[in-house]
Amino acid sequence: MHYSPRCSQHLWGIPELTQLNRLPMHSGTFPFPDEASAFRGDRADSPWVLSLNGDLFFAF
């Protein structure tokens, strides 16, 4: 699609343009150490997943 120089400074005015400088979509998969734990699907079984739920403490 070709954009005229006049419109290039106002990209929000081009309804055909739905994304710009965006990475491709990807699935939200999680790594598992073996096939059996992957079939169970419990993310807590994976040693490479860390939940950030709970109290967080920061050192300033």
C-alpha contacts under 8 A as a table, 3 or more apart, distances in Angstrom:
res1	aa1	res2	aa2	distance
3	Y	7	C	6.42
3	Y	8	S	6.24
4	S	7	C	5.45
4	S	8	S	6.29
5	P	8	S	5.13
5	P	9	Q	7.34
6	R	9	Q	6.56
6	R	10	H	7.94
7	C	10	H	5.33
7	C	11	L	6.54
7	C	13	G	7.58
7	C	14	I	7.83
8	S	11	L	5.71
10	H	13	G	5.81
10	H	14	I	7.81
11	L	14	I	5.61
11	L	17	L	7.62
12	W	15	P	7.30
14	I	17	L	5.62
15	P	18	T	7.10
17	L	20	L	7.53
19	Q	22	R	6.26
30	F	43	R	7.14
30	F	46	S	7.97
30	F	49	V	7.46
31	P	38	A	7.89
31	P	46	S	6.70
31	P	48	W	6.79
31	P	49	V	7.75
32	F	35	E	7.32
32	F	37	S	6.44
32	F	38	A	5.57
32	F	45	D	7.44
32	F	46	S	5.03
32	F	47	P	7.47
32	F	48	W	7.56
33	P	37	S	7.19
33	P	38	A	7.77
33	P	46	S	6.52
33	P	47	P	7.52
34	D	37	S	5.78
34	D	38	A	6.41
35	E	38	A	4.98
35	E	39	F	6.25
36	A	39	F	5.26
36	A	40	R	6.51
37	S	40	R	5.03
37	S	41	G	6.34
37	S	42	D	7.20
37	S	45	D	6.63
37	S	46	S	7.74
38	A	41	G	5.02
38	A	42	D	7.50
42	D	45	D	5.63
42	D	46	S	7.62
43	R	46	S	5.55
43	R	49	V	6.76
44	A	47	P	7.56
44	A	49	V	7.05
46	S	49	V	5.73
47	P	50	L	7.82
52	L	56	L	7.97
